[in-house]
Amino acid sequence: MALAHTVDDKVEAAYRRGEMFQRRKQMMDDWAAYCDEKK
């Protein structure tokens, strides 16, 4: 989900980018919260 695998088809790449944006954002928010706990 967070790795930048490439898709050759530009249309498919655009759909995947849109579908995964919220999931990546949540994952990074969770990671930031975890890192803040460890300070």
mmCIF entry with sequence, helices, sheets and N, C-alpha, C, O atoms, coordinates in Angstrom:
data_MODEL
# 
_entry.id   MODEL 
# 
_entity.id                         1 
_entity.type                       polymer 
_entity.pdbx_number_of_molecules   1 
# 
_entity_poly.entity_id                      1 
_entity_poly.type                           'polypeptide(L)' 
_entity_poly.nstd_linkage                   no 
_entity_poly.nstd_monomer                   no 
_entity_poly.pdbx_seq_one_letter_code       MALAHTVDDKVEAAYRRGEMFQRRKQMMDDWAAYCDEKK 
_entity_poly.pdbx_seq_one_letter_code_can   MALAHTVDDKVEAAYRRGEMFQRRKQMMDDWAAYCDEKK 
_entity_poly.pdbx_strand_id                 A 
# 
loop_
_entity_poly_seq.entity_id 
_entity_poly_seq.num 
_entity_poly_seq.mon_id 
_entity_poly_seq.hetero 
1 1  MET n 
1 2  ALA n 
1 3  LEU n 
1 4  ALA n 
1 5  HIS n 
1 6  THR n 
1 7  VAL n 
1 8  ASP n 
1 9  ASP n 
1 10 LYS n 
1 11 VAL n 
1 12 GLU n 
1 13 ALA n 
1 14 ALA n 
1 15 TYR n 
1 16 ARG n 
1 17 ARG n 
1 18 GLY n 
1 19 GLU n 
1 20 MET n 
1 21 PHE n 
1 22 GLN n 
1 23 ARG n 
1 24 ARG n 
1 25 LYS n 
1 26 GLN n 
1 27 MET n 
1 28 MET n 
1 29 ASP n 
1 30 ASP n 
1 31 TRP n 
1 32 ALA n 
1 33 ALA n 
1 34 TYR n 
1 35 CYS n 
1 36 ASP n 
1 37 GLU n 
1 38 LYS n 
1 39 LYS n 
# 
_struct_asym.id          A 
_struct_asym.entity_id   1 
# 
_struct_conf.conf_type_id            HELX_P 
_struct_conf.id                      HELX_P1 
_struct_conf.pdbx_PDB_helix_id       AA1 
_struct_conf.beg_label_comp_id       LYS 
_struct_conf.beg_label_asym_id       A 
_struct_conf.beg_label_seq_id        10 
_struct_conf.pdbx_beg_PDB_ins_code   ? 
_struct_conf.end_label_comp_id       GLU 
_struct_conf.end_label_asym_id       A 
_struct_conf.end_label_seq_id        37 
_struct_conf.pdbx_end_PDB_ins_code   ? 
_struct_conf.beg_auth_comp_id        LYS 
_struct_conf.beg_auth_asym_id        A 
_struct_conf.beg_auth_seq_id         10 
_struct_conf.end_auth_comp_id        GLU 
_struct_conf.end_auth_asym_id        A 
_struct_conf.end_auth_seq_id         37 
_struct_conf.pdbx_PDB_helix_class    1 
_struct_conf.details                 ? 
_struct_conf.pdbx_PDB_helix_length   28 
# 
_struct_conf_type.id          HELX_P 
_struct_conf_type.criteria    ? 
_struct_conf_type.reference   ? 
# 
loop_
_atom_site.group_PDB 
_atom_site.id 
_atom_site.type_symbol 
_atom_site.label_atom_id 
_atom_site.label_alt_id 
_atom_site.label_comp_id 
_atom_site.label_asym_id 
_atom_site.label_entity_id 
_atom_site.label_seq_id 
_atom_site.pdbx_PDB_ins_code 
_atom_site.Cartn_x 
_atom_site.Cartn_y 
_atom_site.Cartn_z 
_atom_site.occupancy 
_atom_site.B_iso_or_equiv 
_atom_site.pdbx_formal_charge 
_atom_site.auth_seq_id 
_atom_site.auth_comp_id 
_atom_site.auth_asym_id 
_atom_site.auth_atom_id 
_atom_site.pdbx_PDB_model_num 
ATOM 1   N N  . MET A 1 1  ? 0.816  -1.186 0.000   1.00 0.00 ? 1  MET A N  1 
ATOM 2   C CA . MET A 1 1  ? 0.000  0.000  0.000   1.00 0.00 ? 1  MET A CA 1 
ATOM 3   C C  . MET A 1 1  ? 0.863  1.255  0.000   1.00 0.00 ? 1  MET A C  1 
ATOM 4   O O  . MET A 1 1  ? 0.547  2.215  -0.703  1.00 0.00 ? 1  MET A O  1 
ATOM 5   N N  . ALA A 1 2  ? 1.919  1.268  0.755   1.00 0.00 ? 2  ALA A N  1 
ATOM 6   C CA . ALA A 1 2  ? 2.729  2.479  0.828   1.00 0.00 ? 2  ALA A CA 1 
ATOM 7   C C  . ALA A 1 2  ? 3.886  2.462  -0.156  1.00 0.00 ? 2  ALA A C  1 
ATOM 8   O O  . ALA A 1 2  ? 4.487  3.503  -0.424  1.00 0.00 ? 2  ALA A O  1 
ATOM 9   N N  . LEU A 1 3  ? 4.202  1.307  -0.691  1.00 0.00 ? 3  LEU A N  1 
ATOM 10  C CA . LEU A 1 3  ? 5.302  1.231  -1.640  1.00 0.00 ? 3  LEU A CA 1 
ATOM 11  C C  . LEU A 1 3  ? 4.868  1.783  -2.984  1.00 0.00 ? 3  LEU A C  1 
ATOM 12  O O  . LEU A 1 3  ? 3.705  1.665  -3.369  1.00 0.00 ? 3  LEU A O  1 
ATOM 13  N N  . ALA A 1 4  ? 5.779  2.368  -3.675  1.00 0.00 ? 4  ALA A N  1 
ATOM 14  C CA . ALA A 1 4  ? 5.463  3.004  -4.954  1.00 0.00 ? 4  ALA A CA 1 
ATOM 15  C C  . ALA A 1 4  ? 5.679  2.037  -6.113  1.00 0.00 ? 4  ALA A C  1 
ATOM 16  O O  . ALA A 1 4  ? 6.603  2.215  -6.907  1.00 0.00 ? 4  ALA A O  1 
ATOM 17  N N  . HIS A 1 5  ? 4.840  1.024  -6.211  1.00 0.00 ? 5  HIS A N  1 
ATOM 18  C CA . HIS A 1 5  ? 4.905  0.122  -7.352  1.00 0.00 ? 5  HIS A CA 1 
ATOM 19  C C  . HIS A 1 5  ? 4.359  0.863  -8.561  1.00 0.00 ? 5  HIS A C  1 
ATOM 20  O O  . HIS A 1 5  ? 3.386  1.609  -8.450  1.00 0.00 ? 5  HIS A O  1 
ATOM 21  N N  . THR A 1 6  ? 4.974  0.663  -9.699  1.00 0.00 ? 6  THR A N  1 
ATOM 22  C CA . THR A 1 6  ? 4.530  1.385  -10.883 1.00 0.00 ? 6  THR A CA 1 
ATOM 23  C C  . THR A 1 6  ? 3.556  0.550  -11.688 1.00 0.00 ? 6  THR A C  1 
ATOM 24  O O  . THR A 1 6  ? 3.658  -0.675 -11.747 1.00 0.00 ? 6  THR A O  1 
ATOM 25  N N  . VAL A 1 7  ? 2.610  1.236  -12.306 1.00 0.00 ? 7  VAL A N  1 
ATOM 26  C CA . VAL A 1 7  ? 1.646  0.622  -13.205 1.00 0.00 ? 7  VAL A CA 1 
ATOM 27  C C  . VAL A 1 7  ? 1.835  1.305  -14.553 1.00 0.00 ? 7  VAL A C  1 
ATOM 28  O O  . VAL A 1 7  ? 1.815  2.533  -14.629 1.00 0.00 ? 7  VAL A O  1 
ATOM 29  N N  . ASP A 1 8  ? 2.018  0.533  -15.608 1.00 0.00 ? 8  ASP A N  1 
ATOM 30  C CA . ASP A 1 8  ? 2.291  1.107  -16.922 1.00 0.00 ? 8  ASP A CA 1 
ATOM 31  C C  . ASP A 1 8  ? 1.088  1.831  -17.519 1.00 0.00 ? 8  ASP A C  1 
ATOM 32  O O  . ASP A 1 8  ? 1.253  2.836  -18.211 1.00 0.00 ? 8  ASP A O  1 
ATOM 33  N N  . ASP A 1 9  ? -0.110 1.335  -17.260 1.00 0.00 ? 9  ASP A N  1 
ATOM 34  C CA . ASP A 1 9  ? -1.328 1.941  -17.805 1.00 0.00 ? 9  ASP A CA 1 
ATOM 35  C C  . ASP A 1 9  ? -1.660 3.206  -17.017 1.00 0.00 ? 9  ASP A C  1 
ATOM 36  O O  . ASP A 1 9  ? -1.926 3.134  -15.817 1.00 0.00 ? 9  ASP A O  1 
ATOM 37  N N  . LYS A 1 10 ? -1.648 4.363  -17.681 1.00 0.00 ? 10 LYS A N  1 
ATOM 38  C CA . LYS A 1 10 ? -1.848 5.641  -16.989 1.00 0.00 ? 10 LYS A CA 1 
ATOM 39  C C  . LYS A 1 10 ? -3.240 5.760  -16.374 1.00 0.00 ? 10 LYS A C  1 
ATOM 40  O O  . LYS A 1 10 ? -3.396 6.352  -15.306 1.00 0.00 ? 10 LYS A O  1 
ATOM 41  N N  . VAL A 1 11 ? -4.248 5.204  -17.037 1.00 0.00 ? 11 VAL A N  1 
ATOM 42  C CA . VAL A 1 11 ? -5.608 5.266  -16.498 1.00 0.00 ? 11 VAL A CA 1 
ATOM 43  C C  . VAL A 1 11 ? -5.701 4.437  -15.222 1.00 0.00 ? 11 VAL A C  1 
ATOM 44  O O  . VAL A 1 11 ? -6.231 4.902  -14.213 1.00 0.00 ? 11 VAL A O  1 
ATOM 45  N N  . GLU A 1 12 ? -5.189 3.215  -15.265 1.00 0.00 ? 12 GLU A N  1 
ATOM 46  C CA . GLU A 1 12 ? -5.201 2.357  -14.076 1.00 0.00 ? 12 GLU A CA 1 
ATOM 47  C C  . GLU A 1 12 ? -4.400 2.989  -12.943 1.00 0.00 ? 12 GLU A C  1 
ATOM 48  O O  . GLU A 1 12 ? -4.812 2.932  -11.784 1.00 0.00 ? 12 GLU A O  1 
ATOM 49  N N  . ALA A 1 13 ? -3.264 3.588  -13.268 1.00 0.00 ? 13 ALA A N  1 
ATOM 50  C CA . ALA A 1 13 ? -2.436 4.241  -12.251 1.00 0.00 ? 13 ALA A CA 1 
ATOM 51  C C  . ALA A 1 13 ? -3.206 5.368  -11.575 1.00 0.00 ? 13 ALA A C  1 
ATOM 52  O O  . ALA A 1 13 ? -3.116 5.537  -10.359 1.00 0.00 ? 13 ALA A O  1 
ATOM 53  N N  . ALA A 1 14 ? -3.959 6.135  -12.348 1.00 0.00 ? 14 ALA A N  1 
ATOM 54  C CA . ALA A 1 14 ? -4.742 7.232  -11.777 1.00 0.00 ? 14 ALA A CA 1 
ATOM 55  C C  . ALA A 1 14 ? -5.812 6.702  -10.829 1.00 0.00 ? 14 ALA A C  1 
ATOM 56  O O  . ALA A 1 14 ? -6.009 7.263  -9.751  1.00 0.00 ? 14 ALA A O  1 
ATOM 57  N N  . TYR A 1 15 ? -6.503 5.633  -11.210 1.00 0.00 ? 15 TYR A N  1 
ATOM 58  C CA . TYR A 1 15 ? -7.513 5.045  -10.333 1.00 0.00 ? 15 TYR A CA 1 
ATOM 59  C C  . TYR A 1 15 ? -6.888 4.512  -9.049  1.00 0.00 ? 15 TYR A C  1 
ATOM 60  O O  . TYR A 1 15 ? -7.417 4.736  -7.961  1.00 0.00 ? 15 TYR A O  1 
ATOM 61  N N  . ARG A 1 16 ? -5.784 3.820  -9.168  1.00 0.00 ? 16 ARG A N  1 
ATOM 62  C CA . ARG A 1 16 ? -5.128 3.270  -7.974  1.00 0.00 ? 16 ARG A CA 1 
ATOM 63  C C  . ARG A 1 16 ? -4.672 4.371  -7.033  1.00 0.00 ? 16 ARG A C  1 
ATOM 64  O O  . ARG A 1 16 ? -4.807 4.245  -5.816  1.00 0.00 ? 16 ARG A O  1 
ATOM 65  N N  . ARG A 1 17 ? -4.135 5.448  -7.586  1.00 0.00 ? 17 ARG A N  1 
ATOM 66  C CA . ARG A 1 17 ? -3.665 6.557  -6.768  1.00 0.00 ? 17 ARG A CA 1 
ATOM 67  C C  . ARG A 1 17 ? -4.832 7.139  -5.965  1.00 0.00 ? 17 ARG A C  1 
ATOM 68  O O  . ARG A 1 17 ? -4.686 7.439  -4.780  1.00 0.00 ? 17 ARG A O  1 
ATOM 69  N N  . GLY A 1 18 ? -5.979 7.295  -6.611  1.00 0.00 ? 18 GLY A N  1 
ATOM 70  C CA . GLY A 1 18 ? -7.150 7.835  -5.938  1.00 0.00 ? 18 GLY A CA 1 
ATOM 71  C C  . GLY A 1 18 ? -7.704 6.886  -4.886  1.00 0.00 ? 18 GLY A C  1 
ATOM 72  O O  . GLY A 1 18 ? -8.090 7.319  -3.800  1.00 0.00 ? 18 GLY A O  1 
ATOM 73  N N  . GLU A 1 19 ? -7.746 5.600  -5.198  1.00 0.00 ? 19 GLU A N  1 
ATOM 74  C CA . GLU A 1 19 ? -8.300 4.605  -4.282  1.00 0.00 ? 19 GLU A CA 1 
ATOM 75  C C  . GLU A 1 19 ? -7.462 4.467  -3.017  1.00 0.00 ? 19 GLU A C  1 
ATOM 76  O O  . GLU A 1 19 ? -7.998 4.264  -1.928  1.00 0.00 ? 19 GLU A O  1 
ATOM 77  N N  . MET A 1 20 ? -6.167 4.574  -3.164  1.00 0.00 ? 20 MET A N  1 
ATOM 78  C CA . MET A 1 20 ? -5.288 4.287  -2.042  1.00 0.00 ? 20 MET A CA 1 
ATOM 79  C C  . MET A 1 20 ? -4.924 5.515  -1.215  1.00 0.00 ? 20 MET A C  1 
ATOM 80  O O  . MET A 1 20 ? -4.333 5.383  -0.144  1.00 0.00 ? 20 MET A O  1 
ATOM 81  N N  . PHE A 1 21 ? -5.270 6.710  -1.701  1.00 0.00 ? 21 PHE A N  1 
ATOM 82  C CA . PHE A 1 21 ? -4.837 7.920  -1.010  1.00 0.00 ? 21 PHE A CA 1 
ATOM 83  C C  . PHE A 1 21 ? -5.295 7.947  0.440   1.00 0.00 ? 21 PHE A C  1 
ATOM 84  O O  . PHE A 1 21 ? -4.478 8.189  1.329   1.00 0.00 ? 21 PHE A O  1 
ATOM 85  N N  . GLN A 1 22 ? -6.565 7.706  0.705   1.00 0.00 ? 22 GLN A N  1 
ATOM 86  C CA . GLN A 1 22 ? -7.084 7.763  2.074   1.00 0.00 ? 22 GLN A CA 1 
ATOM 87  C C  . GLN A 1 22 ? -6.450 6.687  2.950   1.00 0.00 ? 22 GLN A C  1 
ATOM 88  O O  . GLN A 1 22 ? -6.183 6.928  4.127   1.00 0.00 ? 22 GLN A O  1 
ATOM 89  N N  . ARG A 1 23 ? -6.208 5.511  2.393   1.00 0.00 ? 23 ARG A N  1 
ATOM 90  C CA . ARG A 1 23 ? -5.587 4.441  3.178   1.00 0.00 ? 23 ARG A CA 1 
ATOM 91  C C  . ARG A 1 23 ? -4.146 4.795  3.539   1.00 0.00 ? 23 ARG A C  1 
ATOM 92  O O  . ARG A 1 23 ? -3.701 4.550  4.661   1.00 0.00 ? 23 ARG A O  1 
ATOM 93  N N  . ARG A 1 24 ? -3.417 5.377  2.572   1.00 0.00 ? 24 ARG A N  1 
ATOM 94  C CA . ARG A 1 24 ? -2.034 5.786  2.858   1.00 0.00 ? 24 ARG A CA 1 
ATOM 95  C C  . ARG A 1 24 ? -2.006 6.910  3.876   1.00 0.00 ? 24 ARG A C  1 
ATOM 96  O O  . ARG A 1 24 ? -1.143 6.936  4.754   1.00 0.00 ? 24 ARG A O  1 
ATOM 97  N N  . LYS A 1 25 ? -2.950 7.843  3.763   1.00 0.00 ? 25 LYS A N  1 
ATOM 98  C CA . LYS A 1 25 ? -3.010 8.959  4.708   1.00 0.00 ? 25 LYS A CA 1 
ATOM 99  C C  . LYS A 1 25 ? -3.258 8.439  6.119   1.00 0.00 ? 25 LYS A C  1 
ATOM 100 O O  . LYS A 1 25 ? -2.591 8.869  7.060   1.00 0.00 ? 25 LYS A O  1 
ATOM 101 N N  . GLN A 1 26 ? -4.200 7.527  6.278   1.00 0.00 ? 26 GLN A N  1 
ATOM 102 C CA . GLN A 1 26 ? -4.491 6.966  7.593   1.00 0.00 ? 26 GLN A CA 1 
ATOM 103 C C  . GLN A 1 26 ? -3.280 6.226  8.143   1.00 0.00 ? 26 GLN A C  1 
ATOM 104 O O  . GLN A 1 26 ? -2.956 6.352  9.324   1.00 0.00 ? 26 GLN A O  1 
ATOM 105 N N  . MET A 1 27 ? -2.609 5.453  7.291   1.00 0.00 ? 27 MET A N  1 
ATOM 106 C CA . MET A 1 27 ? -1.434 4.716  7.733   1.00 0.00 ? 27 MET A CA 1 
ATOM 107 C C  . MET A 1 27 ? -0.349 5.676  8.223   1.00 0.00 ? 27 MET A C  1 
ATOM 108 O O  . MET A 1 27 ? 0.274  5.425  9.255   1.00 0.00 ? 27 MET A O  1 
ATOM 109 N N  . MET A 1 28 ? -0.118 6.760  7.503   1.00 0.00 ? 28 MET A N  1 
ATOM 110 C CA . MET A 1 28 ? 0.913  7.716  7.904   1.00 0.00 ? 28 MET A CA 1 
ATOM 111 C C  . MET A 1 28 ? 0.508  8.472  9.168   1.00 0.00 ? 28 MET A C  1 
ATOM 112 O O  . MET A 1 28 ? 1.360  8.782  10.001  1.00 0.00 ? 28 MET A O  1 
ATOM 113 N N  . ASP A 1 29 ? -0.786 8.771  9.319   1.00 0.00 ? 29 ASP A N  1 
ATOM 114 C CA . ASP A 1 29 ? -1.260 9.393  10.561  1.00 0.00 ? 29 ASP A CA 1 
ATOM 115 C C  . ASP A 1 29 ? -1.036 8.461  11.749  1.00 0.00 ? 29 ASP A C  1 
ATOM 116 O O  . ASP A 1 29 ? -0.610 8.898  12.818  1.00 0.00 ? 29 ASP A O  1 
ATOM 117 N N  . ASP A 1 30 ? -1.325 7.180  11.555  1.00 0.00 ? 30 ASP A N  1 
ATOM 118 C CA . ASP A 1 30 ? -1.104 6.195  12.619  1.00 0.00 ? 30 ASP A CA 1 
ATOM 119 C C  . ASP A 1 30 ? 0.381  6.086  12.959  1.00 0.00 ? 30 ASP A C  1 
ATOM 120 O O  . ASP A 1 30 ? 0.748  5.989  14.130  1.00 0.00 ? 30 ASP A O  1 
ATOM 121 N N  . TRP A 1 31 ? 1.229  6.101  11.937  1.00 0.00 ? 31 TRP A N  1 
ATOM 122 C CA . TRP A 1 31 ? 2.675  6.022  12.156  1.00 0.00 ? 31 TRP A CA 1 
ATOM 123 C C  . TRP A 1 31 ? 3.161  7.249  12.931  1.00 0.00 ? 31 TRP A C  1 
ATOM 124 O O  . TRP A 1 31 ? 3.982  7.125  13.841  1.00 0.00 ? 31 TRP A O  1 
ATOM 125 N N  . ALA A 1 32 ? 2.660  8.420  12.575  1.00 0.00 ? 32 ALA A N  1 
ATOM 126 C CA . ALA A 1 32 ? 3.058  9.648  13.269  1.00 0.00 ? 32 ALA A CA 1 
ATOM 127 C C  . ALA A 1 32 ? 2.647  9.587  14.740  1.00 0.00 ? 32 ALA A C  1 
ATOM 128 O O  . ALA A 1 32 ? 3.412  9.988  15.617  1.00 0.00 ? 32 ALA A O  1 
ATOM 129 N N  . ALA A 1 33 ? 1.449  9.088  15.007  1.00 0.00 ? 33 ALA A N  1 
ATOM 130 C CA . ALA A 1 33 ? 0.988  8.967  16.394  1.00 0.00 ? 33 ALA A CA 1 
ATOM 131 C C  . ALA A 1 33 ? 1.880  7.993  17.163  1.00 0.00 ? 33 ALA A C  1 
ATOM 132 O O  . ALA A 1 33 ? 2.233  8.255  18.313  1.00 0.00 ? 33 ALA A O  1 
ATOM 133 N N  . TYR A 1 34 ? 2.242  6.888  16.548  1.00 0.00 ? 34 TYR A N  1 
ATOM 134 C CA . TYR A 1 34 ? 3.128  5.907  17.172  1.00 0.00 ? 34 TYR A CA 1 
ATOM 135 C C  . TYR A 1 34 ? 4.480  6.541  17.496  1.00 0.00 ? 34 TYR A C  1 
ATOM 136 O O  . TYR A 1 34 ? 5.004  6.371  18.597  1.00 0.00 ? 34 TYR A O  1 
ATOM 137 N N  . CYS A 1 35 ? 5.040  7.268  16.536  1.00 0.00 ? 35 CYS A N  1 
ATOM 138 C CA . CYS A 1 35 ? 6.344  7.907  16.747  1.00 0.00 ? 35 CYS A CA 1 
ATOM 139 C C  . CYS A 1 35 ? 6.275  8.947  17.861  1.00 0.00 ? 35 CYS A C  1 
ATOM 140 O O  . CYS A 1 35 ? 7.214  9.081  18.646  1.00 0.00 ? 35 CYS A O  1 
ATOM 141 N N  . ASP A 1 36 ? 5.170  9.679  17.933  1.00 0.00 ? 36 ASP A N  1 
ATOM 142 C CA . ASP A 1 36 ? 5.010  10.678 18.994  1.00 0.00 ? 36 ASP A CA 1 
ATOM 143 C C  . ASP A 1 36 ? 4.977  10.027 20.373  1.00 0.00 ? 36 ASP A C  1 
ATOM 144 O O  . ASP A 1 36 ? 5.474  10.598 21.343  1.00 0.00 ? 36 ASP A O  1 
ATOM 145 N N  . GLU A 1 37 ? 4.389  8.828  20.461  1.00 0.00 ? 37 GLU A N  1 
ATOM 146 C CA . GLU A 1 37 ? 4.337  8.112  21.741  1.00 0.00 ? 37 GLU A CA 1 
ATOM 147 C C  . GLU A 1 37 ? 5.731  7.733  22.223  1.00 0.00 ? 37 GLU A C  1 
ATOM 148 O O  . GLU A 1 37 ? 5.976  7.675  23.428  1.00 0.00 ? 37 GLU A O  1 
ATOM 149 N N  . LYS A 1 38 ? 6.640  7.478  21.298  1.00 0.00 ? 38 LYS A N  1 
ATOM 150 C CA . LYS A 1 38 ? 7.971  6.979  21.627  1.00 0.00 ? 38 LYS A CA 1 
ATOM 151 C C  . LYS A 1 38 ? 8.943  8.082  22.040  1.00 0.00 ? 38 LYS A C  1 
ATOM 152 O O  . LYS A 1 38 ? 10.059 7.788  22.469  1.00 0.00 ? 38 LYS A O  1 
ATOM 153 N N  . LYS A 1 39 ? 8.540  9.333  21.919  1.00 0.00 ? 39 LYS A N  1 
ATOM 154 C CA . LYS A 1 39 ? 9.441  10.439 22.280  1.00 0.00 ? 39 LYS A CA 1 
ATOM 155 C C  . LYS A 1 39 ? 9.640  10.528 23.763  1.00 0.00 ? 39 LYS A C  1 
ATOM 156 O O  . LYS A 1 39 ? 10.368 11.400 24.237  1.00 0.00 ? 39 LYS A O  1 
# 
